[in-house]
């Protein structure tokens, strides 16, 4: 009986928690007259935190994501589910992929970044079709049809430049041409199609529909091609990194400490980070002297954070290194490349270099300046002093003057 009461009580408690969260969500929604342009994310629930002394308190947050979200999800769980937001964390500095879906009814310009797709523009058109009517006017009708088709292709070529060229260079990493007829081939071969875009065309795919339905089909059909491009880009960056090491140029670094040091001095050209690296950024405070420091530690090393004197430091703030570097790498004037463990070079980089390194703009010496170097410098100074004294007083290394002991 007592067990049944406990189970009933637990269900009642869960029901009350859900109802309370729904009421809070309803209050938050009252702040919006219309849905935000990029959508709306709401998290609400109860949790016990470190500063609540074990007591549960309600947590509620709502925000408009910095990129559009394309799905509606309602979940009731014992934790906040952020899996569907991870696609929004794709590096802002990374160029997306462009798509042109063209057929006889219109054209769609779009781009894809991660799992988020964006429609840039849709254009409708009514091209005349081939037919056998017209009699003596058939040739004139056919000529008019071809002229209208050519004007349409030219207009799409010019609009492609408008959407996918910025600052005299493509603003997309690659371009996919999709369509149900031969219009996509005509566009690719048209003299008005910018040669800078022609050079980055990854594939031409056949789709059975136009518009957004054709856009979705084109994304699915080109997924393997785009995946191969990402893989090759990753390989290229790792080969650049390994080449600097083989040639011993000094324009490379690895480990968190050396890499952060290079970032601080502005020496990093390309920062390379494993996408699953388990490192956190800690803001620490020494209670003894009030000194604040920043450390980058693996999760396993965070249990005891102490100084050389054995003083335990207070953790003021803790955040994932991946999140922090994604938001701050541009302030160091470098590019950021995430790599995976799906290739041999990727696994070698992770196992051999700890999953973090950088290609530098100039050689940097990361040799530590420690007591041994100071002792060596002191010995060199003593040798110079002895040599000068020897020249001045003609004494040997034991301090005896020339001529003593029969020398």
ZAZABA-971146 format. One record per residue (C-alpha): residue in one letter; residue number from 1; x, y, z. Coordinates in nm, 4 decimals. Layout:
# ZAZABA-971146
+---+-----+----------+----------+----------+
| r |   k |       c1 |       c2 |       c3 |
+---+-----+----------+----------+----------+
| A | NUM |        X |        Y |        Z |
...
+---+-----+----------+----------+----------+
# end
This chain:
# ZAZABA-971146
+---+-----+----------+----------+----------+
| r |   k |       c1 |       c2 |       c3 |
+---+-----+----------+----------+----------+
| X |   1 |   0.0000 |   0.0000 |   0.0000 |
| X |   2 |   0.2760 |   0.2436 |   0.0904 |
| X |   3 |   0.4513 |   0.1693 |  -0.2375 |
| X |   4 |   0.1341 |   0.2472 |  -0.4321 |
| X |   5 |   0.0937 |   0.5728 |  -0.2427 |
| X |   6 |   0.4499 |   0.6723 |  -0.3254 |
| X |   7 |   0.3979 |   0.5979 |  -0.6945 |
| X |   8 |   0.0719 |   0.7945 |  -0.7004 |
| X |   9 |   0.2408 |   1.0813 |  -0.5212 |
| X |  10 |   0.5249 |   1.0765 |  -0.7736 |
| X |  11 |   0.2851 |   1.0896 |  -1.0674 |
| X |  12 |   0.0961 |   1.3740 |  -0.9038 |
| X |  13 |   0.4196 |   1.5634 |  -0.8442 |
| X |  14 |   0.5236 |   1.5180 |  -1.2082 |
| X |  15 |   0.1810 |   1.6303 |  -1.3261 |
| X |  16 |   0.2006 |   1.9395 |  -1.1069 |
| X |  17 |   0.5488 |   2.0182 |  -1.2395 |
| X |  18 |   0.4322 |   1.9895 |  -1.6001 |
| X |  19 |   0.1243 |   2.2006 |  -1.5357 |
| X |  20 |   0.3358 |   2.4650 |  -1.3624 |
| X |  21 |   0.5781 |   2.4708 |  -1.6548 |
| X |  22 |   0.2915 |   2.5084 |  -1.9022 |
| X |  23 |   0.1484 |   2.7997 |  -1.7040 |
| X |  24 |   0.4879 |   2.9715 |  -1.7026 |
| X |  25 |   0.5246 |   2.9088 |  -2.0753 |
| X |  26 |   0.1825 |   3.0602 |  -2.1355 |
| X |  27 |   0.2878 |   3.3744 |  -1.9490 |
| X |  28 |   0.6075 |   3.4021 |  -2.1545 |
| X |  29 |   0.4147 |   3.3665 |  -2.4807 |
| X |  30 |   0.1988 |   3.6648 |  -2.3843 |
| X |  31 |   0.5046 |   3.8847 |  -2.4413 |
| X |  32 |   0.4972 |   3.8092 |  -2.8145 |
| X |  33 |   0.2314 |   3.9485 |  -3.0480 |
| X |  34 |   0.3787 |   3.7631 |  -3.3454 |
| X |  35 |   0.6272 |   3.4817 |  -3.3787 |
| X |  36 |   0.9886 |   3.6082 |  -3.4083 |
| X |  37 |   1.1456 |   3.5906 |  -3.7520 |
| X |  38 |   1.3857 |   3.3093 |  -3.6582 |
| X |  39 |   1.1380 |   3.1251 |  -3.4383 |
| X |  40 |   1.1176 |   3.0934 |  -3.0614 |
| X |  41 |   1.2866 |   2.8587 |  -2.8141 |
| X |  42 |   1.1340 |   2.8088 |  -2.4677 |
| X |  43 |   1.2709 |   2.5999 |  -2.1813 |
| X |  44 |   1.0833 |   2.5696 |  -1.8541 |
| X |  45 |   1.1104 |   2.3329 |  -1.5580 |
| X |  46 |   1.2252 |   2.2853 |  -1.1991 |
| X |  47 |   1.5752 |   2.1940 |  -1.0907 |
| X |  48 |   1.8051 |   2.2031 |  -0.7902 |
| X |  49 |   2.1258 |   2.3994 |  -0.8386 |
| X |  50 |   2.4464 |   2.4346 |  -0.6399 |
| X |  51 |   2.3385 |   2.7673 |  -0.4905 |
| X |  52 |   1.9881 |   2.6502 |  -0.3934 |
| X |  53 |   2.1053 |   2.4152 |  -0.1143 |
| X |  54 |   1.9214 |   2.1210 |  -0.2643 |
| X |  55 |   1.5908 |   2.3039 |  -0.2929 |
| X |  56 |   1.4186 |   2.2982 |  -0.6285 |
| X |  57 |   1.3418 |   2.6226 |  -0.8047 |
| X |  58 |   1.1825 |   2.6985 |  -1.1356 |
| X |  59 |   1.4008 |   2.7693 |  -1.4363 |
| X |  60 |   1.2439 |   2.9461 |  -1.7332 |
| X |  61 |   1.4060 |   3.0994 |  -2.0382 |
| X |  62 |   1.2967 |   3.2068 |  -2.3834 |
| X |  63 |   1.4936 |   3.3491 |  -2.6739 |
| X |  64 |   1.4960 |   3.3969 |  -3.0476 |
| X |  65 |   1.7803 |   3.1918 |  -3.2012 |
| X |  66 |   2.0336 |   3.3710 |  -3.4179 |
| X |  67 |   1.9384 |   3.1458 |  -3.7101 |
| X |  68 |   1.5982 |   3.0229 |  -3.8286 |
| X |  69 |   1.4595 |   2.6990 |  -3.6858 |
| X |  70 |   1.2437 |   2.4885 |  -3.9157 |
| X |  71 |   1.0634 |   2.2482 |  -3.6845 |
| X |  72 |   0.8084 |   2.2499 |  -3.4036 |
| X |  73 |   0.9017 |   2.0310 |  -3.1064 |
| X |  74 |   0.7264 |   1.9845 |  -2.7731 |
| X |  75 |   0.8941 |   1.7523 |  -2.5250 |
| X |  76 |   0.8350 |   1.6712 |  -2.1606 |
| X |  77 |   1.1515 |   1.5246 |  -2.0077 |
| X |  78 |   1.3693 |   1.5245 |  -1.6983 |
| X |  79 |   1.6266 |   1.7439 |  -1.8714 |
| X |  80 |   1.6418 |   2.0277 |  -2.1229 |
| X |  81 |   1.6926 |   1.8798 |  -2.4703 |
| X |  82 |   1.9301 |   2.0935 |  -2.6779 |
| X |  83 |   2.0126 |   1.8442 |  -2.9523 |
| X |  84 |   1.8044 |   2.0279 |  -3.2118 |
| X |  85 |   1.9879 |   2.3540 |  -3.1389 |
| X |  86 |   2.3343 |   2.2142 |  -3.2102 |
| X |  87 |   2.2900 |   2.2649 |  -3.5836 |
| X |  88 |   2.2620 |   2.6381 |  -3.5134 |
| X |  89 |   2.6114 |   2.6414 |  -3.3634 |
| X |  90 |   2.7841 |   2.5858 |  -3.6962 |
| X |  91 |   3.0698 |   2.8322 |  -3.7274 |
| X |  92 |   2.9500 |   3.1758 |  -3.8441 |
| X |  93 |   3.2711 |   3.2158 |  -4.0418 |
| X |  94 |   3.2011 |   2.9066 |  -4.2508 |
| X |  95 |   3.0563 |   2.9655 |  -4.5954 |
| X |  96 |   2.7275 |   2.7881 |  -4.6713 |
| X |  97 |   2.6354 |   2.5977 |  -4.9874 |
| X |  98 |   2.4267 |   2.7635 |  -5.2561 |
| X |  99 |   2.1387 |   2.6035 |  -5.4462 |
| X | 100 |   1.9638 |   2.7078 |  -5.7667 |
| X | 101 |   1.6459 |   2.5135 |  -5.8460 |
| X | 102 |   1.5295 |   2.6041 |  -6.1962 |
| X | 103 |   1.2492 |   2.4800 |  -6.4214 |
| X | 104 |   0.9971 |   2.6167 |  -6.6686 |
| X | 105 |   0.7751 |   2.7536 |  -6.3925 |
| X | 106 |   1.0324 |   2.9502 |  -6.1961 |
| X | 107 |   1.3578 |   2.9526 |  -6.0012 |
| X | 108 |   1.4466 |   2.9292 |  -5.6338 |
| X | 109 |   1.7735 |   3.0581 |  -5.4872 |
| X | 110 |   1.8659 |   2.9072 |  -5.1528 |
| X | 111 |   2.1547 |   2.8194 |  -4.9285 |
| X | 112 |   2.2240 |   2.5533 |  -4.6704 |
| X | 113 |   2.4412 |   2.5804 |  -4.3596 |
| X | 114 |   2.4561 |   2.2655 |  -4.1488 |
| X | 115 |   2.0992 |   2.1385 |  -4.1284 |
| X | 116 |   1.9432 |   2.4841 |  -4.1660 |
| X | 117 |   1.8203 |   2.5873 |  -4.5083 |
| X | 118 |   1.7252 |   2.9371 |  -4.6188 |
| X | 119 |   1.5270 |   3.0508 |  -4.9212 |
| X | 120 |   1.6865 |   3.3665 |  -5.0614 |
| X | 121 |   1.4418 |   3.4379 |  -5.3415 |
| X | 122 |   1.1702 |   3.2723 |  -5.5490 |
| X | 123 |   1.0907 |   3.3801 |  -5.9025 |
| X | 124 |   0.7910 |   3.2676 |  -6.1101 |
| X | 125 |   0.7880 |   3.2499 |  -6.4896 |
| X | 126 |   0.5587 |   3.1193 |  -6.7634 |
| X | 127 |   0.7708 |   2.9885 |  -7.0485 |
| X | 128 |   0.5848 |   2.8878 |  -7.3656 |
| X | 129 |   0.6000 |   2.5173 |  -7.4435 |
| X | 130 |   0.6775 |   2.3480 |  -7.7713 |
| X | 131 |   0.3748 |   2.2742 |  -7.9887 |
| X | 132 |   0.2985 |   2.1768 |  -8.3481 |
| X | 133 |   0.0433 |   2.4465 |  -8.4175 |
| X | 134 |   0.0940 |   2.7656 |  -8.6075 |
| X | 135 |   0.1203 |   2.6566 |  -8.9673 |
| X | 136 |   0.3329 |   2.9080 |  -9.1510 |
| X | 137 |   0.3877 |   3.0934 |  -8.8188 |
| X | 138 |   0.5398 |   2.7870 |  -8.6439 |
| X | 139 |   0.8963 |   2.9045 |  -8.7003 |
| X | 140 |   0.8143 |   3.2502 |  -8.5616 |
| X | 141 |   0.6499 |   3.0958 |  -8.2526 |
| X | 142 |   0.9515 |   2.8717 |  -8.2012 |
| X | 143 |   1.1880 |   3.1682 |  -8.2345 |
| X | 144 |   0.9887 |   3.3653 |  -7.9782 |
| X | 145 |   0.9917 |   3.0676 |  -7.7417 |
| X | 146 |   1.3704 |   3.0351 |  -7.7690 |
| X | 147 |   1.4207 |   3.4094 |  -7.7211 |
| X | 148 |   1.2070 |   3.4142 |  -7.4079 |
| X | 149 |   1.3905 |   3.1092 |  -7.2755 |
| X | 150 |   1.7284 |   3.2755 |  -7.3389 |
| X | 151 |   1.6165 |   3.5952 |  -7.1640 |
| X | 152 |   1.5043 |   3.3853 |  -6.8689 |
| X | 153 |   1.8399 |   3.2053 |  -6.8486 |
| X | 154 |   2.0263 |   3.5356 |  -6.8724 |
| X | 155 |   1.8176 |   3.6882 |  -6.5925 |
| X | 156 |   1.8803 |   3.3859 |  -6.3663 |
| X | 157 |   2.2540 |   3.4056 |  -6.4397 |
| X | 158 |   2.2604 |   3.7726 |  -6.3375 |
| X | 159 |   2.0575 |   3.7044 |  -6.0236 |
| X | 160 |   2.2977 |   3.4212 |  -5.9349 |
| X | 161 |   2.5814 |   3.6734 |  -5.9278 |
| X | 162 |   2.3734 |   3.9012 |  -5.7058 |
| X | 163 |   2.3000 |   3.6258 |  -5.4528 |
| X | 164 |   2.6262 |   3.4299 |  -5.4481 |
| X | 165 |   2.9027 |   3.6851 |  -5.5168 |
| X | 166 |   3.0111 |   3.9301 |  -5.2451 |
| X | 167 |   3.3285 |   4.1351 |  -5.2438 |
| X | 168 |   3.4460 |   3.9953 |  -5.5798 |
| X | 169 |   3.4391 |   3.6381 |  -5.4519 |
| X | 170 |   3.1784 |   3.3644 |  -5.4010 |
| X | 171 |   3.0058 |   3.3805 |  -5.0633 |
| X | 172 |   2.9245 |   3.0086 |  -5.0778 |
| X | 173 |   3.1612 |   2.7145 |  -5.0545 |
| X | 174 |   2.9960 |   2.5321 |  -5.3428 |
| X | 175 |   2.6977 |   2.5565 |  -5.5749 |
| X | 176 |   2.4390 |   2.2923 |  -5.6665 |
| X | 177 |   2.2250 |   2.3327 |  -5.9793 |
| X | 178 |   1.8957 |   2.1441 |  -5.9747 |
| X | 179 |   1.6043 |   2.1159 |  -6.2153 |
| X | 180 |   1.3689 |   1.8844 |  -6.3985 |
| X | 181 |   1.4751 |   1.9687 |  -6.7537 |
| X | 182 |   1.7795 |   2.0907 |  -6.9424 |
| X | 183 |   1.7516 |   2.4438 |  -6.8050 |
| X | 184 |   2.0124 |   2.3764 |  -6.5355 |
| X | 185 |   2.2624 |   2.2688 |  -6.8044 |
| X | 186 |   2.1769 |   2.5730 |  -7.0141 |
| X | 187 |   2.2385 |   2.7952 |  -6.7109 |
| X | 188 |   2.5740 |   2.6330 |  -6.6343 |
| X | 189 |   2.6901 |   2.6829 |  -6.9943 |
| X | 190 |   2.5454 |   3.0291 |  -7.0463 |
| X | 191 |   2.8006 |   3.2998 |  -7.1224 |
| X | 192 |   2.6390 |   3.5302 |  -6.8665 |
| X | 193 |   2.6820 |   3.2781 |  -6.5838 |
| X | 194 |   2.9705 |   3.4124 |  -6.3738 |
| X | 195 |   3.2865 |   3.2083 |  -6.4230 |
| X | 196 |   3.3616 |   3.2409 |  -6.0515 |
| X | 197 |   3.0388 |   3.0544 |  -5.9816 |
| X | 198 |   3.0947 |   2.8066 |  -6.2627 |
| X | 199 |   3.4224 |   2.7043 |  -6.0982 |
| X | 200 |   3.2488 |   2.6055 |  -5.7716 |
| X | 201 |   2.9560 |   2.4085 |  -5.9174 |
| X | 202 |   2.9669 |   2.0816 |  -5.7237 |
| X | 203 |   2.6933 |   1.8921 |  -5.9038 |
| X | 204 |   2.3849 |   1.9140 |  -6.1234 |
| X | 205 |   2.0942 |   1.7048 |  -5.9985 |
| X | 206 |   1.7581 |   1.6139 |  -6.1497 |
| X | 207 |   1.4537 |   1.6845 |  -5.9344 |
| X | 208 |   1.0915 |   1.6124 |  -6.0150 |
| X | 209 |   0.9537 |   1.9354 |  -5.8684 |
| X | 210 |   1.0436 |   2.3015 |  -5.8511 |
| X | 211 |   1.0213 |   2.5501 |  -5.5669 |
| X | 212 |   1.0767 |   2.4463 |  -5.2064 |
| X | 213 |   0.9864 |   2.0836 |  -5.2721 |
| X | 214 |   1.2586 |   2.0693 |  -5.5353 |
| X | 215 |   1.4924 |   2.2491 |  -5.2949 |
| X | 216 |   1.4444 |   1.9738 |  -5.0365 |
| X | 217 |   1.5002 |   1.7066 |  -5.3031 |
| X | 218 |   1.8190 |   1.8786 |  -5.4201 |
| X | 219 |   1.9534 |   1.8920 |  -5.0644 |
| X | 220 |   1.8902 |   1.5200 |  -5.0169 |
| X | 221 |   2.0430 |   1.4235 |  -5.3536 |
| X | 222 |   2.3568 |   1.6346 |  -5.3019 |
| X | 223 |   2.4192 |   1.5356 |  -4.9381 |
| X | 224 |   2.6908 |   1.2861 |  -5.0323 |
| X | 225 |   2.8652 |   1.5369 |  -5.2585 |
| X | 226 |   2.8615 |   1.8084 |  -4.9923 |
| X | 227 |   2.9832 |   1.5580 |  -4.7326 |
| X | 228 |   3.2783 |   1.4714 |  -4.9563 |
| X | 229 |   3.3657 |   1.8408 |  -4.9918 |
| X | 230 |   3.3658 |   1.8853 |  -4.6133 |
| X | 231 |   3.5857 |   1.5763 |  -4.5764 |
| X | 232 |   3.8329 |   1.7020 |  -4.8389 |
| X | 233 |   3.8474 |   2.0451 |  -4.6732 |
| X | 234 |   3.9280 |   1.8799 |  -4.3414 |
| X | 235 |   4.2005 |   1.6691 |  -4.5065 |
| X | 236 |   4.3479 |   1.9776 |  -4.6730 |
| X | 237 |   4.3814 |   2.1676 |  -4.3441 |
| X | 238 |   4.5415 |   1.8696 |  -4.1689 |
| X | 239 |   4.7849 |   1.8179 |  -4.4575 |
| X | 240 |   4.8847 |   2.1850 |  -4.4311 |
| X | 241 |   4.9447 |   2.1381 |  -4.0590 |
| X | 242 |   5.1468 |   1.8180 |  -4.1022 |
| X | 243 |   5.3509 |   1.9812 |  -4.3792 |
| X | 244 |   5.4633 |   2.2587 |  -4.1426 |
| X | 245 |   5.5752 |   1.9921 |  -3.8948 |
| X | 246 |   5.7603 |   1.7837 |  -4.1559 |
| X | 247 |   5.9452 |   2.0885 |  -4.2870 |
| X | 248 |   6.0179 |   2.2028 |  -3.9300 |
| X | 249 |   5.9256 |   2.5614 |  -4.0124 |
| X | 250 |   5.8369 |   2.6487 |  -3.6545 |
| X | 251 |   5.5034 |   2.7824 |  -3.7839 |
| X | 252 |   5.2916 |   2.5359 |  -3.5912 |
| X | 253 |   5.1903 |   2.4581 |  -3.2351 |
| X | 254 |   4.9903 |   2.2043 |  -3.0383 |
| X | 255 |   4.8532 |   2.1550 |  -2.6854 |
| X | 256 |   4.6066 |   2.3902 |  -2.5216 |
| X | 257 |   4.8696 |   2.6026 |  -2.3435 |
| X | 258 |   5.0903 |   2.6683 |  -2.6476 |
| X | 259 |   4.7939 |   2.7259 |  -2.8750 |
| X | 260 |   4.6349 |   2.9760 |  -2.6373 |
| X | 261 |   4.9703 |   3.1507 |  -2.6032 |
| X | 262 |   4.9955 |   3.1813 |  -2.9804 |
| X | 263 |   4.6405 |   3.3151 |  -2.9971 |
| X | 264 |   4.7178 |   3.5817 |  -2.7379 |
| X | 265 |   5.0176 |   3.7062 |  -2.9380 |
| X | 266 |   4.8148 |   3.7130 |  -3.2631 |
| X | 267 |   5.0353 |   3.4547 |  -3.4324 |
| X | 268 |   4.7625 |   3.2065 |  -3.5292 |
| X | 269 |   4.6514 |   3.1953 |  -3.8915 |
| X | 270 |   4.4368 |   2.8792 |  -3.8768 |
| X | 271 |   4.3156 |   2.7238 |  -3.5518 |
| X | 272 |   4.2402 |   2.3500 |  -3.5767 |
| X | 273 |   4.0234 |   2.1889 |  -3.3076 |
| X | 274 |   3.8726 |   1.8435 |  -3.2687 |
| X | 275 |   3.4951 |   1.8770 |  -3.2739 |
| X | 276 |   3.4600 |   1.6601 |  -2.9597 |
| X | 277 |   3.7518 |   1.7881 |  -2.7520 |
| X | 278 |   3.6706 |   1.7596 |  -2.3799 |
| X | 279 |   3.8235 |   2.0794 |  -2.2433 |
| X | 280 |   3.6629 |   2.3511 |  -2.0326 |
| X | 281 |   3.7575 |   2.7135 |  -1.9789 |
| X | 282 |   3.7698 |   2.8050 |  -1.6095 |
| X | 283 |   3.7807 |   3.1506 |  -1.4561 |
| X | 284 |   3.9523 |   3.1011 |  -1.1183 |
| X | 285 |   4.0032 |   3.3119 |  -0.8080 |
| X | 286 |   4.2733 |   3.2686 |  -0.5460 |
| X | 287 |   4.1014 |   3.3483 |  -0.2106 |
| X | 288 |   4.4373 |   3.4121 |  -0.0460 |
| X | 289 |   4.5414 |   3.7087 |  -0.2599 |
| X | 290 |   4.2335 |   3.7830 |  -0.4736 |
| X | 291 |   4.4207 |   3.7065 |  -0.7950 |
| X | 292 |   4.2018 |   3.5982 |  -1.0885 |
| X | 293 |   4.3344 |   3.3568 |  -1.3495 |
| X | 294 |   4.2051 |   3.1620 |  -1.6480 |
| X | 295 |   4.2822 |   2.7953 |  -1.7079 |
| X | 296 |   4.1913 |   2.5462 |  -1.9780 |
| X | 297 |   4.1541 |   2.1987 |  -1.8300 |
| X | 298 |   4.0193 |   1.8630 |  -1.9355 |
| X | 299 |   3.7135 |   1.7504 |  -1.7417 |
| X | 300 |   3.9179 |   1.4816 |  -1.5651 |
| X | 301 |   4.1640 |   1.7440 |  -1.4339 |
| X | 302 |   3.9039 |   1.9729 |  -1.2765 |
| X | 303 |   3.8479 |   1.7806 |  -0.9531 |
| X | 304 |   4.1321 |   1.9597 |  -0.7746 |
| X | 305 |   4.2426 |   2.3012 |  -0.8957 |
| X | 306 |   4.5243 |   2.4261 |  -0.6754 |
| X | 307 |   4.8327 |   2.6465 |  -0.6894 |
| X | 308 |   5.1891 |   2.5257 |  -0.6425 |
| X | 309 |   5.1543 |   2.6272 |  -0.2785 |
| X | 310 |   4.8579 |   2.3938 |  -0.2382 |
| X | 311 |   4.5908 |   2.6628 |  -0.2218 |
| X | 312 |   4.2561 |   2.5539 |  -0.3662 |
| X | 313 |   4.1198 |   2.8019 |  -0.6195 |
| X | 314 |   3.7574 |   2.9070 |  -0.6425 |
| X | 315 |   3.5858 |   2.8439 |  -0.9782 |
| X | 316 |   3.4030 |   3.1636 |  -1.0761 |
| X | 317 |   3.2874 |   3.0499 |  -1.4189 |
| X | 318 |   3.3062 |   2.7314 |  -1.6217 |
| X | 319 |   3.2196 |   2.6876 |  -1.9884 |
| X | 320 |   3.2995 |   2.4499 |  -2.2705 |
| X | 321 |   3.6125 |   2.5426 |  -2.4636 |
| X | 322 |   3.4306 |   2.4598 |  -2.7886 |
| X | 323 |   3.1530 |   2.7070 |  -2.7086 |
| X | 324 |   3.3969 |   2.9744 |  -2.5958 |
| X | 325 |   3.6316 |   2.9480 |  -2.8948 |
| X | 326 |   3.3402 |   2.9376 |  -3.1410 |
| X | 327 |   3.2216 |   3.2726 |  -3.0062 |
| X | 328 |   3.5622 |   3.4382 |  -2.9647 |
| X | 329 |   3.8049 |   3.3107 |  -3.2303 |
| X | 330 |   3.7408 |   3.6077 |  -3.4607 |
| X | 331 |   3.8709 |   3.8465 |  -3.1940 |
| X | 332 |   4.2114 |   3.6767 |  -3.2342 |
| X | 333 |   4.2158 |   3.7425 |  -3.6104 |
| X | 334 |   4.2270 |   3.3774 |  -3.7162 |
| X | 335 |   4.0114 |   3.1222 |  -3.8941 |
| X | 336 |   3.8690 |   2.8183 |  -3.7138 |
| X | 337 |   3.8531 |   2.4650 |  -3.8547 |
| X | 338 |   3.6801 |   2.1791 |  -3.6744 |
| X | 339 |   3.8016 |   1.8293 |  -3.7604 |
| X | 340 |   3.6580 |   1.4855 |  -3.6897 |
| X | 341 |   3.8039 |   1.1425 |  -3.6130 |
| X | 342 |   3.6639 |   0.9861 |  -3.9307 |
| X | 343 |   3.9938 |   0.9955 |  -4.1198 |
| X | 344 |   4.3417 |   0.8640 |  -4.0534 |
| X | 345 |   4.4894 |   1.2141 |  -4.0393 |
| X | 346 |   4.2131 |   1.3226 |  -3.8045 |
| X | 347 |   4.2791 |   1.0362 |  -3.5644 |
| X | 348 |   4.6536 |   1.1036 |  -3.5825 |
| X | 349 |   4.5946 |   1.4697 |  -3.4952 |
| X | 350 |   4.3734 |   1.3753 |  -3.2002 |
| X | 351 |   4.5977 |   1.1024 |  -3.0586 |
| X | 352 |   4.9315 |   1.2691 |  -3.1282 |
| X | 353 |   4.8572 |   1.6357 |  -3.0644 |
| X | 354 |   4.5658 |   1.6299 |  -2.8205 |
| X | 355 |   4.3044 |   1.7463 |  -3.0678 |
| X | 356 |   4.4119 |   2.1113 |  -3.0773 |
| X | 357 |   4.6786 |   2.2936 |  -3.2734 |
| X | 358 |   4.7364 |   2.5837 |  -3.5076 |
| X | 359 |   4.9134 |   2.6923 |  -3.8228 |
| X | 360 |   5.1034 |   3.0114 |  -3.7400 |
| X | 361 |   5.1772 |   3.3259 |  -3.9355 |
| X | 362 |   5.5401 |   3.3299 |  -3.8222 |
| X | 363 |   5.7699 |   3.0920 |  -3.6308 |
| X | 364 |   5.7256 |   3.0968 |  -3.2537 |
| X | 365 |   5.9614 |   2.9407 |  -2.9982 |
| X | 366 |   5.7580 |   2.7704 |  -2.7253 |
| X | 367 |   6.0622 |   2.6531 |  -2.5252 |
| X | 368 |   6.0011 |   2.7160 |  -2.1531 |
| X | 369 |   6.2145 |   2.9729 |  -1.9725 |
| X | 370 |   6.2912 |   2.7882 |  -1.6485 |
| X | 371 |   6.5576 |   2.7639 |  -1.3816 |
| X | 372 |   6.7881 |   2.5489 |  -1.5948 |
| X | 373 |   6.8102 |   2.8227 |  -1.8565 |
| X | 374 |   6.8806 |   3.0812 |  -1.5857 |
| X | 375 |   7.1525 |   2.8589 |  -1.4373 |
| X | 376 |   7.3085 |   2.8135 |  -1.7805 |
| X | 377 |   7.3062 |   3.1896 |  -1.8327 |
| X | 378 |   7.4722 |   3.2402 |  -1.4917 |
| X | 379 |   7.7457 |   2.9877 |  -1.5773 |
| X | 380 |   7.8125 |   3.1644 |  -1.9063 |
| X | 381 |   7.8456 |   3.4954 |  -1.7222 |
| X | 382 |   8.0892 |   3.3362 |  -1.4714 |
| X | 383 |   8.2986 |   3.1997 |  -1.7592 |
| X | 384 |   8.3136 |   3.5421 |  -1.9214 |
| X | 385 |   8.4197 |   3.7001 |  -1.5892 |
| X | 386 |   8.6941 |   3.4396 |  -1.5368 |
| X | 387 |   8.8214 |   3.4925 |  -1.8888 |
| X | 388 |   8.8413 |   3.8687 |  -1.8383 |
| X | 389 |   9.0211 |   3.8224 |  -1.5055 |
| X | 390 |   9.2630 |   3.5803 |  -1.6665 |
| X | 391 |   9.3480 |   3.8296 |  -1.9352 |
| X | 392 |   9.3942 |   4.1100 |  -1.6806 |
| X | 393 |   9.6032 |   3.9301 |  -1.4172 |
| X | 394 |   9.7378 |   3.6325 |  -1.6171 |
| X | 395 |   9.6034 |   3.3944 |  -1.3515 |
| X | 396 |   9.4861 |   3.0421 |  -1.4194 |
| X | 397 |   9.1483 |   2.8988 |  -1.3267 |
| X | 398 |   9.2652 |   2.8412 |  -0.9662 |
| X | 399 |   9.3796 |   3.2036 |  -0.9163 |
| X | 400 |   9.7585 |   3.1393 |  -0.9299 |
| X | 401 |   9.9689 |   3.4047 |  -1.0995 |
| X | 402 |  10.1998 |   3.3159 |  -1.3844 |
| X | 403 |  10.5407 |   3.2010 |  -1.2575 |
| X | 404 |  10.4189 |   3.0516 |  -0.9325 |
| X | 405 |  10.5049 |   2.6839 |  -0.8668 |
| X | 406 |  10.7537 |   2.6983 |  -1.1483 |
| X | 407 |  10.4882 |   2.7659 |  -1.4172 |
+---+-----+----------+----------+----------+
# end
